[in-house]
Amino acid sequence: AAKSAEKARKKAAELEKRVAGLTEKAKGAKDVDHNPVGTGKYMLEAAKPGNYLKLKRNPNWWFGKSVGVPDLPHADGVLITVIPDESIRLANLRAGKLDYMVLTSTQFLDLKGDPKFQVASYPGNHMGSMVFNHVKGPCQDIRVRKAISHAIDRKALIVGLYHGQGIVASGPYMSIHWCHNPNLKPVEYNPELSKKILAEAGYSKGLTIRGHMGSSAGSVSTTEAIKAMLAKVDITWKVDSLSGAASSDRSKNLEYDFAGGGWAFIEDPDMLATGLYHPDGGFNHGRTNNPRAVELIEAGRVELDFDKRQKIYWELERVLYENYEDAWISYPLINVARSSRLLGYDVNKHVKGGEFYYYSHPGWFKDGRRSAK
């Protein structure tokens, strides 16, 4: 305890010193919310919170100059309109008032094949999962985590709730990510195995666990589906649908056994690995501390050789997988629609190039330069 306290004091002192230095550097800095400056293809022109965001072309965009096309991006600007209602957004797209829109799975099915639009679907840089509390409650036992994971029919969730717009997950990194271990297979849906394992763990008469999920319509549907799946193996999941802030508090206080999780925008693999599975990670909150996983995470973040680093993360995924660290559910597909007059997009190149392609290859209008909506 004394060593831990001393380590914490040293770390706190280092952070205070660092904050002091950053505070000095920040003197006179402008509020980024009102004076955003970046290196992207567009610059802020005007905005009204909750209503619209208007961007104008950045004449000094680095990418255009780097490829010898200084007049990139082609469009003079972008107008992003906030339309909370899904049906109204779709009506605006159909009426030609929008040129680009991210689609729900239902909207994707409605527009797919419509010659008026270019509809594309590609793997999102995200991972959807359920997380376990490894330090409190019944999920400390790997047998319980295993039983819960095998009780979830991932394919049914994707087909029934997401209209097929997802890939069954087999680990934290999405299937096309270079850190994903190709030797891992999705956890098998096997309710009979779940019942057998629960009995071995001492829960032959059933088990009650607690948890929380988001409050969006999609989250509520997923909650009810998983709740029903668990009930089939005599697991009662007492789950609350909460706002983001309330869910965050529950997670920080470890007031759950089994809850909603995931990771959006998987960039450098260490962000996800440290964030979720290292005890110092911002989203771990002390819920798990797998020594071998921690060792691999710390090795991966400093390894510069690509092949060696890839093998480290493959091994990390295997370790997490075999310990049923979490219940990974799906890698979502992103669906988008573009008006027929918006050109220049290639979904195959997007899949291959990922976000670099998306952010560096702007489209154009067949009727000349104009602002995209």
C-alpha positions in Angstrom: 0.0 0.0 0.0 2.9 2.4 0.9 4.6 1.7 -2.5 1.3 2.3 -4.3 0.8 5.6 -2.5 4.3 6.7 -3.2 3.9 5.8 -6.9 0.6 7.8 -7.0 2.2 10.8 -5.4 5.1 10.8 -7.9 2.7 10.5 -10.8 0.5 13.4 -9.4 3.6 15.6 -9.0 4.6 14.9 -12.6 1.1 15.7 -13.9 1.1 19.0 -11.9 4.4 20.0 -13.4 3.1 19.1 -16.9 -0.1 21.1 -16.4 1.8 24.1 -15.2 3.9 24.1 -18.3 0.9 23.7 -20.6 -1.0 26.4 -18.8 1.9 28.8 -19.4 1.9 27.9 -23.1 -1.8 28.4 -23.4 -1.8 32.0 -22.2 -3.5 34.2 -24.8 -4.8 31.2 -26.7 -8.3 31.5 -28.3 -11.2 29.3 -27.5 -11.2 26.5 -30.1 -15.0 26.2 -30.0 -15.3 29.7 -31.4 -12.0 30.0 -33.3 -11.4 26.5 -34.8 -8.2 26.2 -36.8 -7.1 23.0 -38.5 -5.5 21.5 -41.6 -8.6 20.0 -43.2 -10.1 20.7 -46.5 -12.7 23.1 -45.2 -12.8 26.0 -42.7 -15.6 27.3 -40.5 -17.7 30.1 -42.1 -20.8 30.2 -39.9 -22.7 28.1 -37.5 -25.8 28.0 -35.3 -25.8 25.3 -32.6 -28.5 22.7 -33.2 -29.3 24.2 -36.6 -26.5 24.2 -39.1 -22.8 24.3 -39.7 -21.5 26.2 -42.8 -18.0 25.5 -44.1 -15.9 27.1 -46.8 -13.1 25.8 -48.9 -9.6 25.9 -47.4 -7.4 27.4 -50.2 -4.3 26.2 -48.4 -5.3 22.5 -48.0 -2.1 20.5 -47.7 -3.3 17.5 -49.6 -4.3 19.3 -52.7 -0.9 20.9 -52.9 0.9 17.6 -52.2 -0.7 15.8 -55.2 -0.3 18.7 -57.5 -4.0 19.8 -57.6 -4.0 23.0 -55.6 -7.7 23.8 -56.4 -8.8 20.9 -54.2 -11.3 20.5 -52.7 -13.6 21.1 -55.7 -16.7 22.2 -53.8 -16.7 25.8 -52.6 -18.2 24.8 -49.3 -20.4 22.4 -47.3 -23.6 23.1 -45.4 -24.4 20.6 -42.7 -28.0 20.8 -41.6 -29.2 19.4 -38.3 -32.4 17.4 -38.8 -33.1 15.3 -35.7 -36.1 13.4 -37.1 -35.1 10.4 -39.3 -38.1 10.6 -41.6 -37.7 14.3 -42.2 -34.1 13.8 -43.1 -35.0 11.2 -45.6 -37.8 13.4 -47.1 -35.2 16.2 -47.6 -32.9 13.8 -49.3 -35.6 12.6 -51.7 -36.7 16.2 -52.4 -33.2 17.1 -53.5 -32.5 19.4 -50.5 -29.7 17.2 -49.3 -26.8 15.8 -51.4 -25.4 13.4 -48.8 -26.8 11.6 -45.8 -25.8 8.8 -43.5 -28.6 6.2 -43.5 -30.2 4.0 -40.9 -30.4 0.3 -41.8 -34.1 0.7 -42.6 -33.4 3.7 -44.9 -30.6 1.8 -46.6 -33.1 -0.9 -47.5 -35.6 1.7 -48.8 -33.0 3.5 -51.0 -30.9 0.6 -52.2 -31.4 0.2 -55.9 -33.0 3.7 -56.4 -31.3 5.2 -59.5 -31.7 8.7 -58.1 -29.1 8.0 -55.5 -25.6 6.4 -55.1 -26.1 4.2 -52.1 -22.9 2.6 -50.5 -22.2 0.4 -47.6 -18.8 -0.1 -46.0 -17.3 -1.5 -42.8 -17.3 1.2 -40.1 -14.2 1.9 -38.0 -16.1 0.9 -34.9 -16.8 -2.1 -32.6 -19.9 -2.9 -30.7 -19.7 -5.0 -27.5 -20.9 -5.7 -24.1 -18.5 -5.4 -21.2 -18.0 -7.4 -18.0 -17.1 -6.3 -14.5 -14.2 -8.6 -13.6 -13.7 -7.3 -10.0 -17.2 -7.3 -8.5 -20.1 -9.8 -8.7 -20.6 -13.1 -10.5 -18.7 -12.0 -13.7 -15.5 -12.3 -11.8 -15.9 -16.0 -12.7 -14.8 -16.8 -16.3 -17.4 -19.5 -16.4 -20.1 -16.9 -15.9 -18.6 -14.7 -18.6 -18.4 -17.7 -20.9 -22.0 -18.7 -20.3 -23.3 -15.2 -21.0 -21.2 -14.9 -24.1 -22.4 -18.2 -25.6 -26.0 -17.2 -24.8 -26.0 -14.3 -27.2 -27.0 -14.9 -30.8 -24.9 -12.3 -32.5 -26.1 -13.2 -36.0 -29.8 -12.9 -34.9 -29.0 -9.4 -33.6 -27.4 -8.3 -36.8 -30.1 -9.8 -39.0 -33.1 -9.0 -36.9 -32.3 -5.6 -35.4 -29.6 -4.2 -37.8 -31.2 -5.5 -41.0 -28.0 -7.3 -41.8 -25.9 -4.2 -41.6 -23.1 -5.6 -39.5 -20.3 -8.2 -39.3 -20.3 -10.7 -36.4 -17.4 -9.7 -34.1 -14.7 -12.0 -32.9 -12.5 -9.6 -31.0 -12.0 -5.9 -30.2 -10.5 -4.9 -33.6 -12.8 -4.9 -36.6 -12.3 -7.7 -39.1 -10.5 -5.6 -41.7 -8.2 -3.9 -39.2 -4.5 -4.9 -39.4 -4.5 -5.7 -35.7 -7.4 -8.2 -35.9 -6.3 -11.8 -35.3 -7.6 -13.8 -38.4 -7.4 -17.1 -36.5 -10.2 -16.1 -34.1 -13.8 -17.1 -34.8 -16.9 -15.5 -33.3 -18.1 -17.0 -30.1 -20.6 -19.8 -30.9 -24.2 -19.3 -30.0 -24.9 -22.3 -27.8 -27.6 -21.9 -25.1 -27.2 -25.6 -24.0 -23.5 -25.0 -23.3 -24.4 -21.9 -21.4 -26.7 -23.8 -19.1 -24.1 -26.5 -18.5 -21.4 -23.9 -17.7 -23.7 -22.0 -15.3 -24.5 -25.2 -13.5 -20.8 -25.9 -13.1 -20.3 -22.4 -11.7 -23.0 -23.1 -9.1 -26.0 -21.4 -10.8 -28.1 -24.4 -11.7 -31.2 -22.7 -10.4 -30.5 -19.5 -12.4 -28.5 -16.3 -12.0 -29.4 -12.6 -11.7 -27.1 -9.9 -12.9 -27.4 -6.1 -13.2 -26.4 -3.7 -15.9 -27.1 -0.7 -18.0 -27.5 0.3 -21.7 -28.1 3.5 -23.7 -31.5 5.0 -24.1 -31.7 5.4 -27.9 -34.3 3.4 -29.8 -31.6 1.1 -31.2 -30.0 0.5 -27.8 -33.4 -0.2 -26.2 -34.2 -2.8 -29.0 -30.8 -4.4 -28.5 -31.3 -4.5 -24.7 -34.6 -6.3 -25.0 -33.2 -8.8 -27.5 -30.2 -9.7 -25.3 -32.3 -9.8 -22.2 -34.6 -12.3 -23.9 -31.6 -14.4 -25.0 -30.2 -14.5 -21.5 -33.6 -15.4 -20.0 -33.5 -18.6 -22.2 -30.6 -19.9 -20.1 -32.1 -18.7 -16.8 -30.1 -15.5 -16.5 -32.2 -12.6 -15.3 -30.6 -9.3 -16.5 -31.8 -6.4 -14.5 -30.9 -3.6 -16.9 -31.6 0.1 -17.0 -31.7 2.3 -20.1 -29.7 5.4 -19.2 -28.5 8.7 -20.7 -24.8 8.9 -21.6 -23.9 10.8 -18.4 -25.8 8.3 -16.1 -24.2 5.3 -17.9 -20.8 6.9 -17.5 -21.3 7.3 -13.7 -22.4 3.6 -13.4 -19.3 2.5 -15.3 -16.9 4.7 -13.2 -18.4 3.4 -10.0 -18.4 -0.2 -11.2 -22.1 -0.5 -10.5 -22.9 -3.2 -13.0 -22.1 -6.8 -13.9 -22.8 -6.7 -17.6 -23.3 -3.6 -19.6 -23.2 -1.9 -23.0 -19.8 -1.0 -24.4 -17.8 -0.7 -27.6 -15.4 1.7 -29.3 -15.9 4.3 -32.0 -13.2 5.3 -34.4 -10.4 2.7 -34.0 -7.3 4.6 -35.0 -4.0 3.6 -33.5 -4.6 0.2 -31.8 -3.2 1.4 -28.5 -6.1 3.8 -28.0 -8.6 1.0 -27.8 -6.3 -1.4 -26.0 -5.2 1.0 -23.3 -8.6 2.7 -23.0 -10.5 -0.6 -22.4 -8.1 -3.1 -21.1 -5.2 -1.4 -19.2 -5.9 -0.5 -15.6 -4.7 3.1 -16.3 -7.1 3.4 -19.3 -9.7 6.1 -19.4 -12.6 3.6 -19.8 -11.3 0.8 -17.7 -12.2 2.3 -14.3 -10.5 -0.7 -12.6 -12.9 -3.3 -14.0 -10.3 -5.6 -15.4 -6.5 -6.2 -14.9 -5.3 -9.1 -17.0 -1.5 -9.2 -16.4 -0.7 -10.8 -19.8 -2.9 -8.3 -21.6 -1.3 -5.4 -19.8 2.2 -6.7 -20.7 1.2 -6.9 -24.4 -0.5 -3.5 -24.4 2.6 -1.8 -23.0 4.8 -3.7 -25.5 2.6 -2.8 -28.4 2.6 1.0 -27.7 6.4 1.3 -28.0 7.1 -1.2 -30.8 7.9 0.6 -34.1 8.4 -2.5 -36.4 5.1 -3.0 -38.1 5.3 -6.8 -38.4 6.3 -7.2 -34.7 3.6 -4.8 -33.6 1.0 -6.6 -35.6 1.9 -9.9 -33.9 1.7 -8.3 -30.5 -1.9 -7.2 -31.1 -2.8 -10.5 -32.6 -1.6 -12.1 -29.4 -3.4 -9.5 -27.3 -6.7 -10.3 -29.1 -6.1 -14.0 -28.4 -5.5 -13.5 -24.7 -8.6 -11.3 -24.4 -10.6 -13.8 -26.4 -9.7 -16.8 -24.4 -10.4 -15.0 -21.1 -13.8 -13.9 -22.3 -12.7 -10.4 -21.4 -15.8 -9.0 -23.0 -18.7 -10.1 -25.3 -17.9 -8.6 -28.7 -21.0 -8.3 -30.7 -20.6 -6.7 -34.1 -18.6 -4.5 -36.5 -21.2 -2.2 -37.9 -21.6 -1.3 -41.6 -22.0 2.4 -42.4 -24.6 3.2 -45.0 -24.6 6.5 -47.0 -26.6 8.0 -49.8 -25.3 10.6 -52.3 -27.4 12.4 -54.8 -26.8 11.4 -58.5 -25.2 14.7 -59.2 -22.5 14.2 -56.6 -19.6 12.4 -58.2 -16.1 11.1 -57.4 -16.7 8.4 -54.7 -15.4 4.9 -55.0 -16.6 2.6 -52.1 -13.9 -0.1 -53.0 -11.2 2.5 -52.6 -12.8 3.7 -49.4 -12.7 0.2 -48.0 -9.1 -0.2 -48.9 -7.9 3.3 -47.9 -10.2 3.7 -44.9 -10.5 7.2 -43.4 -7.5 8.5 -45.3 -9.3 8.0 -48.5 -12.5 9.5 -47.1 -10.9 12.7 -45.8 -8.5 13.2 -48.7 -10.7 12.5 -51.7 -13.6 15.0 -51.9 -16.3 14.6 -54.4 -17.5 17.1 -57.0 -20.7 18.0 -58.9 -21.2 17.0 -62.5 -22.8 20.5 -63.1 -19.8 22.4 -61.9 -18.5 23.7 -58.7 -21.1 24.4 -56.0 -21.7 23.9 -52.3 -22.5 20.4 -51.1 -25.5 20.0 -48.7 
